């Protein structure tokens, strides 16, 4: 027998939504990890939230043609100030080659080796005597060099030349390496707790094989989640050198998927050349961040960090509004310098114009469908395998509808609701533990055409002159 006043707690009948990440890029490519302080393992995704952290894990080089991840980290952290980014380095530094010992002149107590040199495989001699790392010399990375610096209290400080042998990275990245790196997106949730929604491979995405691999993962990560693959059309001498050639190349390269955003050409910012997919990803992340992490707004007509359009060899590309619109009409995203400076230009995914389904061909609407779907999966995963009662169904319906109503109230959706329709849930399915819930949602589309009709109204003459 209990004598007194007691309380118990019951589980809340409405579930707090677990909102999916938005504007988080998964980027595959090579990085000079041999120069990094805390190098990332080859083929394993690592998350970075700042420029400093990225350099510590990946190293940095201005040789973006060889080290594509450096292009992306420079753009994302320095130009668009967005985070986090998930990088997957595919450069295997264990594949190295020995460089024979040679005498090198010492300048200001220093000798410079190429950044490809591996610090812990350097062998230094002075006057035919071995030098000890940490005692006689130290190493550090400076720009494109691994610097050997003689220490003031070491035995070789005054040496005029050093005999240096070392090993350098000798891994030529191949298409198969990149494809394997793209597959590693499957590890993001289990190792990092995040599912990226943008997939990039700067310097490689123009390759039809890589572009197809990116689309395959964007369509289903872990068999559940959706993303967008941002790919470039080839703008080298062997690719598209004009907007008409770009339109033809998109079709011949089969870059026509609804989960793909196709870009052409490259962007220039001072002395730097960027693949347009790199800056498009940065801009999308920036726009999403400014909207509370909701991808309902198109990146089109928002400012890029560039001062020109170029081909891969640096040849300048000048596009008129009409030419840029021709690219858009073929489902290609480009850049335009018009009324408000250099901006992203294009609202369509790769499936346009073949697709007539607005949820597939319009970038912000397509991304909202994916984001809502990803969020519903994460929110209600905890309800799996619970007893299938009416209370469970009502909890899911109520929770989802409250969340969607909130999105409507914030103007992220024009409308949205979840229903359990009888005709979609036959008795045999219910007996087998299968529930189908129908989600209706309408994200706002971009106002990509605004027409003003100008008409001369003679009544104003009467009012002004005869009144």
C-alpha positions in Angstrom: 0.0 0.0 0.0 1.2 3.5 -0.9 0.1 6.4 1.2 0.6 9.9 -0.3 0.6 11.9 -3.5 2.5 10.5 -6.5 3.3 11.5 -10.0 4.3 9.6 -13.1 5.5 10.8 -16.5 4.1 9.8 -19.9 6.0 10.1 -23.2 5.1 13.2 -25.1 2.7 12.4 -27.9 4.5 14.8 -30.4 8.0 14.0 -31.6 10.6 16.8 -31.9 11.7 16.9 -35.5 15.3 15.9 -36.3 16.0 18.3 -39.2 18.3 17.1 -41.9 21.5 19.0 -42.7 21.4 21.3 -45.7 24.2 22.9 -47.7 26.8 20.4 -46.4 29.2 19.4 -49.2 30.9 16.0 -49.5 34.0 16.7 -51.7 36.2 14.1 -53.3 39.7 14.7 -54.6 43.4 14.8 -53.8 45.0 16.9 -51.1 48.7 17.3 -50.1 48.2 15.3 -46.9 51.9 14.6 -46.7 52.3 18.2 -45.6 49.4 18.1 -43.0 50.0 18.3 -39.3 47.3 15.7 -38.6 46.8 14.0 -42.0 43.5 12.4 -42.9 43.5 8.8 -43.9 43.1 8.0 -47.6 39.5 7.3 -48.6 38.0 8.1 -45.1 35.7 11.2 -44.9 36.8 13.9 -42.5 34.8 16.9 -41.4 36.3 20.4 -41.2 34.7 23.5 -39.8 37.4 26.1 -40.5 40.3 26.9 -42.8 42.7 26.1 -40.0 41.2 22.7 -39.4 41.2 21.9 -43.1 44.9 22.7 -43.4 45.8 20.6 -40.4 44.0 17.6 -41.8 44.6 18.0 -45.5 47.5 20.4 -46.0 47.4 23.1 -48.6 48.9 23.9 -52.0 48.1 26.5 -54.7 48.5 23.7 -57.3 44.8 23.1 -57.6 45.1 21.1 -60.8 46.9 18.4 -58.8 45.2 19.0 -55.4 41.5 19.7 -56.1 40.4 19.7 -52.5 42.5 22.8 -51.9 40.5 24.7 -54.4 37.3 23.8 -52.6 38.6 24.6 -49.1 39.9 28.0 -50.3 36.5 28.8 -51.9 34.3 27.5 -49.1 36.2 28.8 -46.1 37.8 32.0 -47.4 35.3 33.2 -50.0 31.9 32.0 -48.8 32.7 31.6 -45.1 30.6 28.4 -44.8 31.0 25.3 -42.7 31.1 22.4 -42.2 32.6 20.5 -45.2 33.2 16.8 -45.5 36.4 16.0 -47.4 37.5 12.7 -48.8 41.2 12.6 -49.8 42.1 10.0 -52.3 45.8 10.7 -52.5 47.7 7.7 -51.1 51.0 9.0 -49.6 52.1 5.4 -48.9 52.7 5.1 -52.6 56.0 7.0 -52.7 59.3 6.9 -54.6 62.8 7.5 -53.3 64.8 10.5 -54.5 68.5 9.8 -54.6 70.8 11.8 -52.2 72.1 15.0 -53.6 74.1 18.0 -52.4 71.9 21.1 -51.9 73.0 24.7 -51.1 71.9 26.1 -47.8 70.4 29.6 -47.9 69.8 31.4 -44.6 70.3 28.0 -42.8 67.5 26.5 -45.0 67.1 24.0 -47.8 63.8 23.8 -49.8 62.3 20.5 -51.1 59.1 20.3 -53.1 55.8 20.0 -51.2 55.6 16.4 -52.5 58.5 15.4 -50.1 57.5 13.4 -47.1 58.9 14.9 -43.9 59.5 11.7 -42.0 61.4 10.2 -44.9 64.0 12.9 -45.2 67.7 11.9 -44.6 70.1 14.7 -44.0 73.9 14.7 -43.9 76.3 17.6 -43.3 80.0 17.1 -43.9 79.4 13.3 -44.3 77.8 13.1 -40.8 74.2 12.2 -40.3 72.0 14.9 -38.9 69.2 14.2 -36.4 65.7 15.5 -36.9 64.6 17.7 -33.9 68.2 18.1 -32.8 70.1 19.3 -35.8 67.3 20.3 -38.1 63.5 20.7 -38.2 61.0 20.7 -41.1 58.0 22.8 -41.9 55.8 23.6 -44.9 56.0 27.0 -46.5 53.9 27.5 -49.6 54.9 24.9 -52.2 57.9 23.7 -50.3 59.0 21.4 -47.4 61.7 23.5 -45.7 64.6 21.9 -43.9 65.8 24.4 -41.3 69.1 24.0 -39.4 68.7 24.5 -35.7 70.9 27.1 -34.0 72.1 24.7 -31.3 72.6 21.8 -33.7 75.8 20.5 -35.1 75.1 21.6 -38.7 73.9 25.1 -38.2 76.8 26.8 -40.1 76.8 24.2 -42.9 76.9 25.7 -46.4 75.5 22.6 -48.1 73.6 19.5 -47.1 73.4 16.1 -48.6 69.7 15.3 -48.7 67.8 12.1 -49.7 64.0 11.8 -49.4 60.9 10.1 -50.6 58.1 11.9 -52.4 54.5 11.1 -53.1 54.1 9.2 -56.4 50.4 8.4 -56.5 48.8 9.4 -59.8 45.1 9.7 -59.0 43.0 7.7 -61.4 39.3 7.6 -62.2 38.9 4.4 -60.1 40.3 6.3 -57.1 37.8 9.1 -57.4 34.9 6.6 -57.9 35.9 4.8 -54.7 36.1 8.1 -52.9 32.5 8.9 -54.0 31.4 5.6 -52.5 32.8 6.7 -49.2 29.8 9.1 -48.8 28.1 6.0 -47.3 30.4 6.3 -44.3 29.4 9.9 -43.4 26.5 9.1 -41.2 28.1 6.2 -39.3 31.4 7.9 -38.7 30.5 11.6 -38.6 26.8 11.7 -37.8 26.0 13.9 -40.8 24.5 13.1 -44.2 25.8 15.6 -46.8 23.3 16.9 -49.4 25.8 18.2 -52.0 28.3 16.0 -53.7 31.3 17.5 -55.5 34.5 16.4 -57.2 36.2 19.5 -58.7 38.5 18.6 -61.6 36.9 15.2 -62.0 33.1 15.8 -62.3 33.3 16.5 -66.1 34.3 12.9 -66.6 31.1 11.1 -67.5 32.0 8.0 -65.4 32.6 10.2 -62.3 29.5 12.3 -63.0 27.4 9.1 -63.2 28.9 7.8 -60.0 28.1 11.1 -58.3 24.4 11.0 -59.5 24.1 7.4 -58.3 25.1 8.3 -54.7 23.0 11.6 -54.8 19.9 9.5 -55.6 20.3 7.3 -52.5 22.9 7.6 -49.8 22.7 4.7 -47.4 19.8 3.5 -49.4 17.7 6.3 -47.9 18.9 9.9 -48.2 19.0 12.2 -51.2 21.5 14.8 -52.3 22.5 16.8 -55.3 25.5 16.1 -57.5 27.1 19.4 -58.7 29.1 18.6 -61.9 31.1 20.6 -64.5 31.0 20.3 -68.2 34.5 19.9 -69.7 35.8 23.3 -70.8 39.3 22.2 -71.9 40.4 22.2 -75.5 38.8 18.8 -75.8 35.5 20.0 -74.3 33.1 22.9 -74.8 34.7 26.2 -75.8 31.4 28.1 -76.4 27.9 28.1 -75.1 26.6 26.2 -78.1 29.2 23.5 -77.6 28.3 23.3 -73.9 24.7 22.7 -74.8 25.7 19.9 -77.2 28.2 18.4 -74.7 25.6 18.2 -71.9 23.5 15.9 -74.1 26.3 13.8 -75.4 27.8 13.3 -72.0 24.4 12.3 -70.7 24.4 14.9 -67.8 20.6 15.0 -67.7 19.6 13.7 -64.3 17.2 15.3 -61.8 19.7 14.8 -59.0 22.4 16.7 -61.0 23.3 20.4 -61.3 25.3 21.0 -64.4 27.8 23.9 -64.6 29.8 25.7 -67.4 32.4 27.2 -67.7 35.0 28.0 -65.0 35.3 31.1 -62.9 38.2 33.5 -62.4 39.0 35.4 -59.2 42.2 37.4 -59.7 44.9 34.9 -60.4 42.8 31.9 -59.2 40.6 29.7 -61.5 37.7 27.8 -59.9 35.6 25.1 -61.3 32.1 26.5 -61.3 30.8 23.6 -59.3 33.0 24.6 -56.4 31.6 28.1 -56.1 28.1 27.0 -56.8 28.3 24.6 -53.8 29.7 27.5 -51.7 26.9 29.8 -52.7 24.2 27.2 -52.1 25.6 26.6 -48.6 25.7 30.3 -48.0 22.1 30.8 -49.1 20.9 27.8 -47.0 22.7 29.2 -44.0 21.1 32.6 -44.4 17.7 30.8 -44.4 18.1 28.9 -41.2 19.4 25.8 -43.0 16.3 25.4 -45.2 17.1 25.0 -48.9 13.9 26.7 -50.2 15.7 29.6 -52.0 17.4 29.3 -55.4 21.1 30.3 -55.6 20.4 32.0 -58.9 21.0 35.8 -59.1 23.1 35.7 -55.9 26.6 37.0 -56.0 29.5 34.7 -56.8 33.1 35.4 -55.8 34.6 36.0 -59.2 35.6 38.6 -61.7 35.2 36.7 -65.0 34.3 33.5 -66.8 37.0 31.5 -68.4 37.9 28.2 -70.1 40.3 25.8 -68.4 43.3 27.4 -70.1 42.3 30.9 -68.8 40.7 32.1 -72.1 38.0 34.6 -71.2 34.4 33.8 -72.0 31.9 36.6 -72.5 28.2 35.7 -72.2 25.3 38.0 -73.1 22.0 37.7 -71.2 20.5 35.9 -74.2 23.4 33.4 -74.4 23.2 32.8 -70.6 19.5 32.2 -71.0 20.2 29.7 -73.8 22.4 27.7 -71.4 19.7 27.8 -68.7 17.1 26.6 -71.2 19.3 23.6 -71.8 19.5 22.9 -68.0 23.0 24.4 -67.6 23.9 26.7 -64.7 26.3 29.5 -65.6 27.3 33.0 -64.3 26.3 36.4 -65.5 27.7 39.9 -65.1 24.7 42.1 -65.5 22.8 44.5 -63.3 24.1 43.4 -59.9 27.6 42.2 -60.6 28.7 38.6 -61.1 25.9 36.2 -60.1 24.9 32.6 -60.3 22.5 32.2 -63.3 20.1 29.2 -63.6 17.3 27.5 -61.7 17.2 24.1 -63.4 18.6 20.7 -62.7 20.2 18.6 -65.4 16.9 16.9 -66.3 15.6 20.1 -67.8 14.1 20.6 -70.5 13.3 16.9 -70.9 11.4 16.7 -67.6 8.1 18.5 -67.1 7.8 17.7 -63.4 8.6 20.9 -61.4 9.7 18.9 -58.3 12.5 17.4 -60.5 13.7 20.2 -62.7 13.5 23.3 -60.4 16.6 23.4 -58.1 15.0 24.8 -54.9 11.8 22.7 -55.2 13.8 19.6 -55.8 16.1 20.3 -52.9 13.2 21.0 -50.6 11.6 17.6 -51.5 14.9 15.9 -50.7 15.4 17.9 -47.5 11.8 17.2 -46.2 12.2 13.5 -47.0 15.6 13.3 -45.3 14.2 15.1 -42.2 11.2 12.7 -42.0 13.5 9.7 -42.1 15.8 11.0 -39.4 12.9 12.1 -37.2 10.8 8.9 -37.3 13.6 6.3 -37.4 13.2 5.9 -33.7 9.6 4.8 -34.3 10.6 1.8 -36.3 9.7 -1.6 -34.8 7.5 -0.1 -32.1 4.0 -1.7 -31.7 1.8 -0.5 -34.6 -1.1 1.0 -32.7 -3.3 3.9 -33.6 -1.5 6.0 -31.0 1.8 5.4 -32.9 0.2 6.5 -36.2 -1.3 9.6 -34.6 1.9 10.5 -33.0 3.7 10.4 -36.4 0.9 12.3 -38.2 0.6 15.0 -35.5 4.4 15.5 -35.2 4.9 15.7 -39.0 1.9 18.0 -39.5 3.0 20.4 -36.7 6.5 20.6 -38.3 5.1 21.2 -41.8 2.8 23.8 -40.5 5.8 25.6 -38.9 7.5 25.6 -42.3 4.4 27.1 -43.9 4.3 29.8 -41.2 7.9 30.7 -41.9 7.1 30.9 -45.7 9.4 28.0 -46.4 6.4 26.1 -47.8 3.3 27.4 -49.5 1.4 24.5 -47.9 2.1 21.0 -46.5 0.3 18.1 -44.8 0.6 14.4 -44.0 -2.3 12.0 -44.4 -2.8 8.3 -44.0 -5.0 7.4 -47.0 -7.1 4.3 -46.7 -6.6 3.3 -50.4 -2.8 3.3 -49.9 -2.9 1.1 -46.8 -4.6 -2.2 -47.6 -5.3 -4.6 -44.8 -2.6 -7.0 -46.0 0.0 -4.3 -45.7 -1.2 -3.3 -42.2 -1.1 -6.9 -41.1 2.5 -7.1 -42.4 3.5 -3.9 -40.4 3.6 -1.6 -43.4 2.3 1.9 -43.0 2.2 4.4 -45.9 1.8 8.1 -45.1 1.2 10.5 -47.9 3.1 13.8 -47.7 1.7 16.8 -49.7 4.0 19.8 -49.9 4.4 22.8 -52.2 7.7 24.7 -51.9 7.7 28.2 -53.5 9.3 28.3 -56.9 11.7 31.1 -57.9 10.2 34.2 -59.6 12.4 33.8 -62.6 10.3 36.0 -65.0 8.7 39.3 -64.0 6.8 41.1 -66.8 5.7 44.7 -66.6 3.1 45.8 -69.1 3.5 49.6 -69.9 0.5 51.4 -71.3 -0.1 55.1 -72.0 -3.1 56.3 -70.0 -4.6 59.4 -71.6 -6.8 60.1 -68.6 -3.8 61.4 -66.7 -3.5 64.2 -69.4 -7.0 65.3 -68.7 -6.5 65.2 -64.9 -3.2 67.1 -65.1 -4.0 69.8 -67.7 -7.8 70.3 -67.5 -8.3 70.0 -63.8 
